């Protein structure tokens, strides 16, 4: 077995078996607060926004998240910030950290490319549910080998809409998705096998892009924020709008190399 840079052999076995893995305390409390402050600053700058735009998507009346013309539940009540690694420096810093790239190297090898990133909000008293899906369904032109890293900024539990996943579902391949939101009907999968995956603030959840997962509505009085980055093991173009100032490592084809084989000796 190759030398592991971050994960233990047991963690690697669990990831391969289940298709997902939780690692607690990846970010320390002061680091979580720094990221949270960066997100809050970005939201404050757009507090009056009532329509989707600039990568900022709002919570919609009747939870019609994919309808960009639908009315917002209220101004500045965000559901998602797409391309967060570009627009919020604190998020970009987390997802290019050496220790996180070490972790990715354990899973996908020394060639690591950026695919996409976002902040996901599930606001208190109204954050919408996300139906069953596989992330690879949104990227069907790509070989489905991306890995999603989901980091909790607030504690995520069953009360405020944590992720649920079906262990081992990554071995099913891509299953049919339907509807504007590209979702999987509960009658088409074995939801009895689903388990909640709570993650405390600062912890991360890694999952394969073919893992079936969902999250329920947040009916609690607690917000649930998370930051997400998808990493690729193939040099595919970035899956979102490109900023005017390209980050170091991104070429003219919009391919952003985060680590190459010769870079694996970089400091953690």
N, C-alpha and C positions, 0 to 999 in steps of 0.2 A: 504493500500500500504506500502511496506517495505520502511524504511528510505533510501533516496538516499545519496550516498557518494560524487557524483560529479555532475551528470546531474540534471537539473531541470525537473519537471514533463512535461513541454511543450517540452523540448528536447527529452525526452523519447518517448512521443507520436509521434513526428515527425519521429524519427528513426523507430518506429514500423510501421508507415503508409508508409513511403517512402523506408525503407530499408537502408537509408544512412542519414548522418548528418554531417554538417560542424561546427567546433568550431574554431573561430578565436583566434589568439594570444595565442595559447597554449604554444609555445616556445617564449621567449623574444629574441630580436635581438642579444644580446650577446651569447645566447644559440644556435641560428641558426648559427652564425658565427663559433662557436666552432665545431659544427657538420660538417659544410661545410669544415672547415680546416682539420678535420680528414679524410673526404672523399677524398679531394684533395691530401692529403699525400699518401693515399693508391693508388690513380691513378698514382701519380708521380713515385711510386716504380715500377709500371708496364707499364711505358710510352711506352716501346718498344714492348709490347705484340701484336702479330698479329694473334693468334689463341685462341679460348676459352680455359680456364683452370683455376684451382684454385678457381672456383666460379665466375671468371670474364668473362663475355660474351661481345663480341664486336658488334658494328653496322656492318652489312654485306652489301656487294655489292648486289644490287637489293632487299635490305631489307629482305633477307631470314634469318630471325633471328634464326630460329630453326635448321638451317643447320650448325653444328659446324665445318664443313670443308670448308665452304664458305669463300672467301677472305674478310678481313676487309676493310671497307671504307678507313681507315688509321690506323696506329699503335696507340694503346692506346685510340681509340675512343670507349668508352664503352657504352653499352646499359644497363647492369645490373651487380651488385655484389650480388651473392646469399650467404646467411649465414652471412650477414653484422653485425649482432649482435655479432658474434664470432670474426670477423676479424677487425672490426673498433670499438675500445672501446667507442668512443663517441656515436655511434649508439646504442650499447648495453646499455649504461647508460640511454638513453632516454626511451627505451622500457621496462626497469625494474623499472622506476620511480613509486613512491607510488601513485602520483595523476593519472597517466595513468592506473595503476592497479585498483584504485578506480573507474575510469570511466568504465573499463571493468567489474568490479563487479556489477555495476548498470545494465549491459546488460546481463551478463551470470552467475552471482552468484559468491559466494566466492571461488569456485574452479577454478583456472585459470592456464592453461598450455601454454607453448610456442609451437608454431607450426612451424613457419619459418619466415625469415626476408630477406630483400634485400634493396639495393639502386637501384633506377631506374633513368636512365639518358634519357633525350630526347635532344640531342645536337642541338645547333643552326644550322640552314641551313642544315638539313639533318636527324634529329632524326626521326626514322621510326614510322609509325602509329601502333597502337595495335588494332586488329579487335574486334568486339563484342564478349564477352565471359562472363562466370561466373567463378569465382575463384574455386568454388567447382568442376568444370569439371576436374581440374588437380589433385584432391584428391578424386577420386570416391570410394576408399576403406574406406573413412572416412565418418562418419555421418556429413552432411553438415551444421554444426552449428558454424563454425569458423567465427570470425569477423576480418576484415582487418582494420588496422589503417594506413592511408596514410598521411604523414606529408610533407608539402611543404618546401623545402629548398630555392627554388627560387619562386617568384610569378608564379603561374600557371593560365593562362587565355586562351581564345580561340586563341590568336595569337601564342602561343608557345606550344599548344597541351595539354590543360587541359583535365581532365576526363569528359566524358559525361556518363550519367546514365539514366535508365528508372525507374522513381519512381514506387514503388509497385511491381516491377518485381521479388522480392524475394519470392512472394507468388505463382509464377508459378511452383516452384520446379525446378529440373534440366532439362533443355531443351537439345535436341540433339546438340552435337558439332561434327565437322568434320575437316579433314585436319591435317597436321602435327602440326599446331599451335593450334589445338583444338579451333575452332572459330564457331560462329553462323552466318548463312547467313542473310543479311538484309531482305530478303524476308520471313524469318521465324519468324520475330518478328515485333512488332509495333514501328518502329523507329520514327514515327511521334510524339510519346510520349516522346522521349529523350530530355533531357535538359543538357546544359553545367553546370559544377560544378567548377567554379573558386575558387581557394584557395590562399590566400596571404601567403607569406613566414612566417613560424611559425605557420600557421593554420593547423588543421588536418581535414581529411575526414574519417569518420568511415563508413564502409559499410558491410552488410551481405554478406556471401560468395556466395549467390544465386542471388545477384543483377546483372542484365545485365549492362555492362559498356564497354567503349572503349575510345581510345584517338587518335586524328588525328596527322598527320605528323607535325613536327615543321619546318615551313618554315621561321621563324623569325630569327633575329640576336641575340636572347636571349636563353641561356641554360635554361632547366627546369629539376632540380634535385628534387627527393623526396626520403624519406626513408619509408619503409613499414614493418610492423610486423603483422603477423597473430596469433591470440590468439585462443585457443581451450578451450572448457568447458568439455572436456573428456581427460583422460590420454593416449593420443596417442604418439607414438614415434616421435621425431623431424624429420621433413621432409627435411633434408639436411645432408651433411657430418658433422661429429662430430669432434671438435677440440681435439688435444692431451690432453690439459688441460680442463677437463670438468668444466663447470660453477657450482657454488654452487647450489644445488637443483636438478641437473640432476642425475638420477640413472643409474644403469648398463644396463637397457633396453632402454636407450636413451630417457627417459621421463623426461622432465624438468618442475618441478612444480615452478610456479612463486608466487602463493598464495594459501594457504589452508584456510579452514574455521577458524581455530584457529589463523591465521595470520591477520585477518581483522582489528585488532586494531593497526596495524603498522602505524607509523607516515607517514604523507603525504609528 
